[in-house]
Amino acid sequence: MLVVHVHVHVKPECVDAFRQATLANARRSVLEPGIARFDVMQRQDDPTRFVLMEAYRTQEAPAQHKETAHYQAWRDAVAPMMAEPRTSVKFDNVFPVDGEW
């Protein structure tokens, strides 16, 4: 499983609009077969900063996700809301392995 943390810093006046657009994208993203999990987190001490935690079932799933209409609509809608370019960090899942708890 591939896990991606996307770090986003939005303009203060765009926080509510970013949340709405991102939640709409997340609700559709979790329906994709290649996505195991899609979390949207907002920092408590700085509400302009978000982390999107995306867990993909395959290495190909992120590219497939970026081809969806809902991702492309989100990308275009939030681009002017960014205080700086978003960044991402990729991780290999170590635990749990295939539902092992």
N, C-alpha and C positions, 0 to 999 in steps of 0.2 A: 504494500500500500504506500502511496506517495502522499505526504502531507505538506501543504503549502500554507505558510503564514503570510498574508498580504497586509502590509502596514500602510495605513492611509492617514494623512493629515489634511483635514478640510478647513476651509475658511469658516470663521465663527458664525457668520451670517447664513451659512449653508448647512449647518449641522442637521436641522430637521429635514430638509429636503434630501440630504444624503442618506439619512436613516430610512426614509420612506422608499427611496429608489433602491437601496441596498436590500431592504427586507423583501421587496417585491422580487428582486433577482434571486435572493436566497430561497424563497418559497418555491420558485420554479426550478432552481438548481437541484434541490434535494430530490426532485422527481426524475432526474437523469439517471439512467442505469449505471453510469460510470462513477457517480458520486456517492460515497458512503456517508459523508457528513459535511455540513456547511454551516459553520457557526459565525455569527456576527457579534463582535465584542467591542464595547466602548469603554475607554479609560475613565475611571472614577475621578481622578485628579485633573484630567484635561479632556473634556468632552469633545474636543475637536479631533481627537486621535482614536482611530479604530484599528482593530485587527480582524481580518477575515481568516478563519481557519477552515481550509478546504481539504478534505480527505478523499483521495481518488483511488478507485479500485485497480486501475491499470495505469501504465505509463502513458498510454494514448489518450486517456480520459480528459486531461487538461486541454489538449488541442480540440477535442470534440466539444468540450464545454464552450470554448471560445468561438465556435461556429454557430452556437444557438442564437436565436433572435433575442431572447431575454438578456443574454450576456451583452450582446452588441448594443442593445437599447440602454442597458445600465452604463456601459463604458462611455457611450456618447453623452448620456445625461449627466454623469458625474464629472466628466473631464473639466468643465469650467469651475467646479466646486473645489478643486484641489488647491491647497495652500502650497503644495510641493508635489513632485511626481511620486506616485506610490511605488513601494519596493516590495520584494517578496524574498522569502527564504524557504528552501525546499528541504524536507526531512524524509528519511526512510522510517517507517513505523517499525518499532522494535517490540513493543508490547502494548496491548494484547495482540496475540497472533491468532488470526482466524477465529475470533470469538472466545479465546482462552481467557478466563478470569480467575 
